[in-house]
Amino acid sequence: MKSWYSAKLLFQSKINDASLEHPLCEESIRVLLADTEEDARARAEQVGVAAQHEYHNKQGETVRWEFISVLDIQEIDGDSLEDGTEVYSELFRKD
């Protein structure tokens, strides 16, 4: 039986294929339907690779968003998604 999972993906931008000292990064939460956590992770990798894209900024430079990794997979509690369903949570200590 398939379950819903949330996947936390990491993307990083490059300009003109150069690595930046302080690159702009994005963490994206995606919702996936899969049989197992391993299947969800494999699907998350596919989604991440498919989401890579590039465009030209105002300066005419090529900006490329590259998929870096799947940071986390979590099974979503409940049988179905509905308004207000929690799809991801993270515990941390405030400094």
C-alpha positions as protocol buffer text, in pm:
chain_id: "A"
residue {
  index: 1
  type: MET
  ca { x: 0 y: 0 z: 0 }
}
residue {
  index: 2
  type: LYS
  ca { x: 137 y: 339 z: -96 }
}
residue {
  index: 3
  type: SER
  ca { x: 198 y: 608 z: 163 }
}
residue {
  index: 4
  type: TRP
  ca { x: 263 y: 979 z: 137 }
}
residue {
  index: 5
  type: TYR
  ca { x: 616 y: 1103 z: 210 }
}
residue {
  index: 6
  type: SER
  ca { x: 775 y: 1444 z: 228 }
}
residue {
  index: 7
  type: ALA
  ca { x: 1119 y: 1489 z: 79 }
}
residue {
  index: 8
  type: LYS
  ca { x: 1353 y: 1775 z: 164 }
}
residue {
  index: 9
  type: LEU
  ca { x: 1570 y: 1850 z: -141 }
}
residue {
  index: 10
  type: LEU
  ca { x: 1876 y: 2075 z: -164 }
}
residue {
  index: 11
  type: PHE
  ca { x: 1952 y: 2284 z: -473 }
}
residue {
  index: 12
  type: GLN
  ca { x: 2243 y: 2523 z: -538 }
}
residue {
  index: 13
  type: SER
  ca { x: 2289 y: 2792 z: -800 }
}
residue {
  index: 14
  type: LYS
  ca { x: 2594 y: 2853 z: -1015 }
}
residue {
  index: 15
  type: ILE
  ca { x: 2660 y: 3146 z: -1243 }
}
residue {
  index: 16
  type: ASN
  ca { x: 2842 y: 3078 z: -1569 }
}
residue {
  index: 17
  type: ASP
  ca { x: 2932 y: 2730 z: -1430 }
}
residue {
  index: 18
  type: ALA
  ca { x: 3156 y: 2889 z: -1165 }
}
residue {
  index: 19
  type: SER
  ca { x: 3138 y: 2785 z: -802 }
}
residue {
  index: 20
  type: LEU
  ca { x: 3060 y: 3085 z: -586 }
}
residue {
  index: 21
  type: GLU
  ca { x: 3224 y: 3146 z: -248 }
}
residue {
  index: 22
  type: HIS
  ca { x: 2879 y: 3187 z: -90 }
}
residue {
  index: 23
  type: PRO
  ca { x: 2639 y: 3013 z: -329 }
}
residue {
  index: 24
  type: LEU
  ca { x: 2267 y: 3073 z: -313 }
}
residue {
  index: 25
  type: CYS
  ca { x: 2094 y: 2752 z: -200 }
}
residue {
  index: 26
  type: GLU
  ca { x: 1734 y: 2640 z: -180 }
}
residue {
  index: 27
  type: GLU
  ca { x: 1575 y: 2372 z: 37 }
}
residue {
  index: 28
  type: SER
  ca { x: 1251 y: 2250 z: -118 }
}
residue {
  index: 29
  type: ILE
  ca { x: 989 y: 2024 z: 41 }
}
residue {
  index: 30
  type: ARG
  ca { x: 815 y: 1790 z: -206 }
}
residue {
  index: 31
  type: VAL
  ca { x: 527 y: 1549 z: -145 }
}
residue {
  index: 32
  type: LEU
  ca { x: 559 y: 1200 z: -293 }
}
residue {
  index: 33
  type: LEU
  ca { x: 347 y: 884 z: -304 }
}
residue {
  index: 34
  type: ALA
  ca { x: 555 y: 566 z: -266 }
}
residue {
  index: 35
  type: ASP
  ca { x: 546 y: 208 z: -138 }
}
residue {
  index: 36
  type: THR
  ca { x: 847 y: 241 z: 94 }
}
residue {
  index: 37
  type: GLU
  ca { x: 1087 y: 502 z: 227 }
}
residue {
  index: 38
  type: GLU
  ca { x: 1351 y: 368 z: -13 }
}
residue {
  index: 39
  type: ASP
  ca { x: 1111 y: 412 z: -307 }
}
residue {
  index: 40
  type: ALA
  ca { x: 1033 y: 764 z: -186 }
}
residue {
  index: 41
  type: ARG
  ca { x: 1405 y: 848 z: -172 }
}
residue {
  index: 42
  type: ALA
  ca { x: 1459 y: 717 z: -525 }
}
residue {
  index: 43
  type: ARG
  ca { x: 1161 y: 915 z: -650 }
}
residue {
  index: 44
  type: ALA
  ca { x: 1288 y: 1227 z: -469 }
}
residue {
  index: 45
  type: GLU
  ca { x: 1622 y: 1191 z: -652 }
}
residue {
  index: 46
  type: GLN
  ca { x: 1432 y: 1176 z: -984 }
}
residue {
  index: 47
  type: VAL
  ca { x: 1226 y: 1483 z: -894 }
}
residue {
  index: 48
  type: GLY
  ca { x: 1541 y: 1672 z: -793 }
}
residue {
  index: 49
  type: VAL
  ca { x: 1725 y: 1593 z: -1115 }
}
residue {
  index: 50
  type: ALA
  ca { x: 1417 y: 1683 z: -1323 }
}
residue {
  index: 51
  type: ALA
  ca { x: 1384 y: 2019 z: -1142 }
}
residue {
  index: 52
  type: GLN
  ca { x: 1732 y: 2137 z: -1246 }
}
residue {
  index: 53
  type: HIS
  ca { x: 1711 y: 2433 z: -1480 }
}
residue {
  index: 54
  type: GLU
  ca { x: 1899 y: 2732 z: -1613 }
}
residue {
  index: 55
  type: TYR
  ca { x: 1820 y: 3080 z: -1737 }
}
residue {
  index: 56
  type: HIS
  ca { x: 1994 y: 3407 z: -1821 }
}
residue {
  index: 57
  type: ASN
  ca { x: 1990 y: 3685 z: -1562 }
}
residue {
  index: 58
  type: LYS
  ca { x: 1975 y: 4059 z: -1637 }
}
residue {
  index: 59
  type: GLN
  ca { x: 2354 y: 4067 z: -1682 }
}
residue {
  index: 60
  type: GLY
  ca { x: 2334 y: 3797 z: -1950 }
}
residue {
  index: 61
  type: GLU
  ca { x: 2501 y: 3539 z: -1726 }
}
residue {
  index: 62
  type: THR
  ca { x: 2382 y: 3179 z: -1725 }
}
residue {
  index: 63
  type: VAL
  ca { x: 2231 y: 3088 z: -1388 }
}
residue {
  index: 64
  type: ARG
  ca { x: 2201 y: 2714 z: -1331 }
}
residue {
  index: 65
  type: TRP
  ca { x: 2013 y: 2554 z: -1043 }
}
residue {
  index: 66
  type: GLU
  ca { x: 2166 y: 2215 z: -967 }
}
residue {
  index: 67
  type: PHE
  ca { x: 2019 y: 1939 z: -756 }
}
residue {
  index: 68
  type: ILE
  ca { x: 2263 y: 1853 z: -475 }
}
residue {
  index: 69
  type: SER
  ca { x: 2093 y: 1588 z: -260 }
}
residue {
  index: 70
  type: VAL
  ca { x: 1794 y: 1453 z: -75 }
}
residue {
  index: 71
  type: LEU
  ca { x: 1839 y: 1585 z: 279 }
}
residue {
  index: 72
  type: ASP
  ca { x: 1553 y: 1399 z: 446 }
}
residue {
  index: 73
  type: ILE
  ca { x: 1255 y: 1172 z: 384 }
}
residue {
  index: 74
  type: GLN
  ca { x: 962 y: 1154 z: 627 }
}
residue {
  index: 75
  type: GLU
  ca { x: 645 y: 948 z: 607 }
}
residue {
  index: 76
  type: ILE
  ca { x: 337 y: 1167 z: 638 }
}
residue {
  index: 77
  type: ASP
  ca { x: 95 y: 1054 z: 906 }
}
residue {
  index: 78
  type: GLY
  ca { x: -262 y: 996 z: 799 }
}
residue {
  index: 79
  type: ASP
  ca { x: -439 y: 830 z: 510 }
}
residue {
  index: 80
  type: SER
  ca { x: -481 y: 1134 z: 290 }
}
residue {
  index: 81
  type: LEU
  ca { x: -362 y: 1487 z: 244 }
}
residue {
  index: 82
  type: GLU
  ca { x: -607 y: 1757 z: 335 }
}
residue {
  index: 83
  type: ASP
  ca { x: -605 y: 2121 z: 434 }
}
residue {
  index: 84
  type: GLY
  ca { x: -364 y: 2169 z: 725 }
}
residue {
  index: 85
  type: THR
  ca { x: -188 y: 1832 z: 696 }
}
residue {
  index: 86
  type: GLU
  ca { x: 168 y: 1851 z: 829 }
}
residue {
  index: 87
  type: VAL
  ca { x: 405 y: 1738 z: 555 }
}
residue {
  index: 88
  type: TYR
  ca { x: 738 y: 1808 z: 723 }
}
residue {
  index: 89
  type: SER
  ca { x: 876 y: 1892 z: 1065 }
}
residue {
  index: 90
  type: GLU
  ca { x: 1222 y: 1942 z: 1208 }
}
residue {
  index: 91
  type: LEU
  ca { x: 1329 y: 1957 z: 1571 }
}
residue {
  index: 92
  type: PHE
  ca { x: 1610 y: 2191 z: 1672 }
}
residue {
  index: 93
  type: ARG
  ca { x: 1747 y: 2374 z: 1974 }
}
residue {
  index: 94
  type: LYS
  ca { x: 1740 y: 2750 z: 1967 }
}
residue {
  index: 95
  type: ASP
  ca { x: 2083 y: 2906 z: 2036 }
}
